Amino acid sequence: MDFSFTPEQEQYRKEVIRFGRERLGGSVRELDRKEEFDRQGWRECGQFGIQGLPVPEQYGGSAADILTTVVALEALGYACRDNGLLFSLGAHIWACELPLFNFGTESQKEKYLARLASGEWIGALAMAEPEAGSDAFSIKTTAIRKGDSYLLNGSKSFVTNGPLADLMLVVASLDPSKGWQALTAFLLEKKTAGVTVHPQEKMGLRSSTLGEVFFEDCEVSAGDRLGEEGVGAAIFTHAMECERAFILSTAVGTMERVLERCVDYAKQRRQFGKPIGKFQLVASKLVDMRVRLETARNLLYRVAWLKSMGKSVFAEAAMAKLHISESWVASCLDAVQVFGGYGYLTDLEMERELRDALGSRIFSGTSEIQRNLIAQLMGL
Ligand SMILES: Cc1cc2nc3c(=O)[nH]c(=O)nc-3n(C[C@H](O)[C@H](O)[C@H](O)COP(=O)(O)OP(=O)(O)OC[C@H]3O[C@@H](n4cnc5c(N)ncnc54)[C@H](O)[C@@H]3O)c2cc1C
């Protein structure tokens, strides 16, 4: 097994770090306080090529392989403090762009993919509903066929990028009494009549937008159905496999960035006449953070490597999602503690890092659901 980067990956990683440091995250405290999205940063990511990383060149992307994409996103997480922007990028790439690429018709790809890849458009996935979270396939939003189109009625909750998205991948049911077999996916332009979005305020990742989406006799043409009727559950499962595997690529970079800050602080902050890092109880926190970072990174790279070999990564994706999210939260808790009272103040941004990390145990399937999936795969 070869863990080294190619010279091209190493060079690109450096470029991403330079870009992230120079162009992104400067006003994150303000954005977090006001719950604002960095639209300009999003556009610059588009120009730099972030949203287009895994997209083929014919649709304006750079056709990077999955490992290069993951390494680039990890580097962006290391360089950019705006975890909300990073999360929005992840939701856009893994939950909208890739399912469109994997399941879309040629004309759907031509219509939408280049706009998503360039960052001109923002994408979202609308699956969860007020009564259907972990039990995702129990959704009640309906899509009733009417000639050459479908009428969507119902509502979605917790849609990342929802308030700003131009395109939403919406999963609806042709007949709720038929369960998962009736689920069908649609590509819905948000400007479509009958769609309204209400922003939802949240604890962390506040510079990423989240919203409830309501559909009232909202007409979608059959040409905008993604896949065949009844394959919505399969499309969602496939999208979730990718999302779980890779949405925390940026978080691994963030964990490294936070660890470096903690180590620097532990070397310069003195109490009882010596740097606090010389106290074993402080040093052991930093060691635990380092071990979590390395294990999180190794799981991420392994799942990317398996995916690049064309293998199914259902179990590995659940394990990566579970381990990286739990490690991210645990390390942010340690980071706040290492900074002491200053960690609790907003100035040094450690409390924001912790608030940002907490959502990762919930989105893309909670930690409990990842454990259930892994247990099932172990025959339990
Ligand atoms: C920041 C953020 C962004 C999100 N973005 C999106 C998005 O873009 N698109 C989208 O569709 N959704 C999104 N979601 C929704 C997310 O997928 C759901 O919140 C998540 O699946 C949990 O559903 P729920 O909130 O309804 O909780 P519930 O399913 O009601 O769960 C409540 C608690 O019960 C536990 N629980 C439930 N069932 C079981 C079980 N069988 N065994 C053990 N424990 C169980 C859960 O783990 C949790 O602790 C987002 C959520 C967040 C927080």
The ligand as an SDF file (V2000), in Angstrom:
LIG
                    3D

 53 58  0  0  0  0  0  0  0  0999 V2000
  -26.2420   20.7400   10.0060 C   0  0  0  0  0  0  0  0  0  0  0  0
  -27.1740   19.7730    9.3530 C   0  0  0  0  0  0  0  0  0  0  0  0
  -27.2440   19.7150    7.9890 C   0  0  0  0  0  0  0  0  0  0  0  0
  -28.1460   18.8480    7.3550 C   0  0  0  0  0  0  0  0  0  0  0  0
  -28.2340   18.8520    5.9890 N   0  0  0  0  0  0  0  0  0  0  0  0
  -29.1550   18.0770    5.3670 C   0  0  0  0  0  0  0  0  0  0  0  0
  -29.3530   18.1380    3.9500 C   0  0  0  0  0  0  0  0  0  0  0  0
  -28.6620   18.8770    3.2430 O   0  0  0  0  0  0  0  0  0  0  0  0
  -30.3350   17.3980    3.3950 N   0  0  0  0  0  0  0  0  0  0  0  0
  -31.1130   16.5590    4.1420 C   0  0  0  0  0  0  0  0  0  0  0  0
  -31.9840   15.8900    3.5670 O   0  0  0  0  0  0  0  0  0  0  0  0
  -30.9510   16.4770    5.4810 N   0  0  0  0  0  0  0  0  0  0  0  0
  -30.0140   17.2090    6.1120 C   0  0  0  0  0  0  0  0  0  0  0  0
  -29.8650   17.1490    7.4850 N   0  0  0  0  0  0  0  0  0  0  0  0
  -30.7710   16.2940    8.2450 C   0  0  0  0  0  0  0  0  0  0  0  0
  -30.0990   15.0900    8.8580 C   0  0  0  0  0  0  0  0  0  0  0  0
  -29.8560   14.1220    7.8760 O   0  0  0  0  0  0  0  0  0  0  0  0
  -31.0020   14.5950    9.9940 C   0  0  0  0  0  0  0  0  0  0  0  0
  -31.0320   15.6020   10.9970 O   0  0  0  0  0  0  0  0  0  0  0  0
  -30.4970   13.3010   10.5820 C   0  0  0  0  0  0  0  0  0  0  0  0
  -30.5970   12.2480    9.6550 O   0  0  0  0  0  0  0  0  0  0  0  0
  -31.2620   12.9310   11.8640 C   0  0  0  0  0  0  0  0  0  0  0  0
  -32.6470   13.0450   11.6910 O   0  0  0  0  0  0  0  0  0  0  0  0
  -33.5180   13.8530   12.7910 P   0  0  0  0  0  0  0  0  0  0  0  0
  -32.8580   15.1590   12.9970 O   0  0  0  0  0  0  0  0  0  0  0  0
  -34.9150   13.8490   12.3390 O   0  0  0  0  0  0  0  0  0  0  0  0
  -33.3600   13.0350   14.1240 O   0  0  0  0  0  0  0  0  0  0  0  0
  -34.1430   11.6990   14.5170 P   0  0  0  0  0  0  0  0  0  0  0  0
  -34.0950   10.7300   13.4030 O   0  0  0  0  0  0  0  0  0  0  0  0
  -35.4650   12.0770   15.0710 O   0  0  0  0  0  0  0  0  0  0  0  0
  -33.2210   11.1700   15.6910 O   0  0  0  0  0  0  0  0  0  0  0  0
  -33.2500   11.6930   17.0110 C   0  0  0  0  0  0  0  0  0  0  0  0
  -32.2890   10.8690   17.8440 C   0  0  0  0  0  0  0  0  0  0  0  0
  -32.7110    9.4900   17.8640 O   0  0  0  0  0  0  0  0  0  0  0  0
  -31.6660    8.6610   17.3850 C   0  0  0  0  0  0  0  0  0  0  0  0
  -32.2150    7.5610   16.6230 N   0  0  0  0  0  0  0  0  0  0  0  0
  -33.1690    7.5910   15.6600 C   0  0  0  0  0  0  0  0  0  0  0  0
  -33.3970    6.3640   15.1740 N   0  0  0  0  0  0  0  0  0  0  0  0
  -32.5540    5.5340   15.8310 C   0  0  0  0  0  0  0  0  0  0  0  0
  -32.2810    4.1480   15.7780 C   0  0  0  0  0  0  0  0  0  0  0  0
  -32.9090    3.3450   14.9100 N   0  0  0  0  0  0  0  0  0  0  0  0
  -31.3460    3.6350   16.6050 N   0  0  0  0  0  0  0  0  0  0  0  0
  -30.6880    4.4350   17.4730 C   0  0  0  0  0  0  0  0  0  0  0  0
  -30.8950    5.7580   17.5610 N   0  0  0  0  0  0  0  0  0  0  0  0
  -31.8100    6.3050   16.7570 C   0  0  0  0  0  0  0  0  0  0  0  0
  -30.8080    9.5630   16.4970 C   0  0  0  0  0  0  0  0  0  0  0  0
  -29.5110    9.0590   16.3440 O   0  0  0  0  0  0  0  0  0  0  0  0
  -30.8630   10.8740   17.2880 C   0  0  0  0  0  0  0  0  0  0  0  0
  -29.9340   10.8400   18.3170 O   0  0  0  0  0  0  0  0  0  0  0  0
  -28.9690   17.9940    8.1330 C   0  0  0  0  0  0  0  0  0  0  0  0
  -28.8690   18.0350    9.5300 C   0  0  0  0  0  0  0  0  0  0  0  0
  -27.9920   18.9160   10.1320 C   0  0  0  0  0  0  0  0  0  0  0  0
  -27.9150   18.9530   11.6400 C   0  0  0  0  0  0  0  0  0  0  0  0
  1  2  1  0
  2  3  1  0
  2 52  2  0
  3  4  2  0
  4  5  1  0
  4 50  1  0
  5  6  2  0
  6  7  1  0
  6 13  1  0
  7  8  2  0
  7  9  1  0
  9 10  1  0
 10 11  2  0
 10 12  1  0
 12 13  2  0
 13 14  1  0
 14 15  1  0
 14 50  1  0
 15 16  1  0
 16 17  1  0
 16 18  1  0
 18 19  1  0
 18 20  1  0
 20 21  1  0
 20 22  1  0
 22 23  1  0
 23 24  1  0
 24 25  2  0
 24 26  1  0
 24 27  1  0
 27 28  1  0
 28 29  2  0
 28 30  1  0
 28 31  1  0
 31 32  1  0
 32 33  1  0
 33 34  1  0
 33 48  1  0
 34 35  1  0
 35 36  1  0
 35 46  1  0
 36 37  1  0
 36 45  1  0
 37 38  2  0
 38 39  1  0
 39 40  1  0
 39 45  2  0
 40 41  1  0
 40 42  2  0
 42 43  1  0
 43 44  2  0
 44 45  1  0
 46 47  1  0
 46 48  1  0
 48 49  1  0
 50 51  2  0
 51 52  1  0
 52 53  1  0
M  END
$$$$
